[in-house]
Amino acid sequence: MQYLPGNDEAQEEADWVINRLVENDIKSLPLDFLEYHQATMSPYNGMRGEIVETEEYATAEECAARTLAKLVRMV
């Protein structure tokens, strides 16, 4: 999970989610992981877009970086 620049608090919370997964030796995410985090975001903080599955990118990190770069260009 990655956030646009300036959303340091949200990014820190996301990093803690990842840390907890690693500490609990989770090897794969629950099937509803993204849906849960999408649904629990406060509407006062914005919204998350639809969940899209793709094989366009080699890694999740590459996908996040390119997606965020596209959003930054749009702003």
C-alpha positions in Angstrom: 0.0 0.0 0.0 1.4 3.3 -1.0 0.1 6.9 -0.8 0.7 10.1 -2.7 3.4 12.4 -1.3 2.1 14.5 1.6 0.1 11.6 3.1 2.8 10.6 5.6 0.4 9.6 8.3 -1.6 7.3 6.0 1.6 5.8 4.6 2.9 5.2 8.2 -0.3 3.3 9.0 0.0 1.3 5.8 3.6 0.4 6.7 2.4 -0.8 10.1 -0.1 -3.1 8.5 2.7 -4.6 6.4 4.9 -4.9 9.6 2.2 -6.8 11.4 1.8 -9.2 8.5 5.5 -9.8 8.4 5.7 -10.2 12.2 2.9 -12.8 12.1 4.7 -14.7 9.3 1.8 -14.2 6.9 2.8 -15.5 3.5 -0.2 -14.5 1.5 -2.9 -11.9 2.0 -6.5 -12.8 3.0 -8.8 -12.8 -0.1 -10.7 -9.8 1.2 -7.6 -7.8 2.2 -8.1 -5.0 -0.4 -11.8 -4.9 0.0 -11.5 -4.6 3.8 -9.1 -1.6 3.5 -11.2 0.0 0.8 -14.4 -0.2 2.9 -12.8 1.0 6.1 -11.4 4.2 4.8 -13.2 7.2 6.2 -15.0 9.2 3.5 -13.7 12.3 5.1 -10.2 11.2 3.9 -11.3 10.5 0.3 -12.0 7.2 -1.4 -10.1 4.3 -2.9 -10.8 3.4 -6.5 -11.9 0.1 -7.8 -9.7 -2.9 -7.3 -8.1 -4.0 -10.6 -6.2 -7.2 -11.3 -3.4 -7.0 -13.9 -0.3 -8.8 -15.0 1.1 -5.6 -16.6 3.7 -5.1 -13.9 6.5 -7.4 -12.7 5.9 -6.6 -9.0 3.3 -4.9 -6.8 5.9 -2.2 -5.9 6.3 -1.4 -9.6 2.6 -1.2 -10.1 2.2 1.2 -7.1 5.1 3.4 -8.2 3.7 3.8 -11.7 0.2 4.3 -10.6 1.2 7.0 -8.1 3.4 8.7 -10.8 0.3 8.8 -13.1 -1.8 10.4 -10.3 0.9 13.0 -9.5 0.9 14.0 -13.2 -2.9 14.4 -13.1 -2.8 16.8 -10.0 
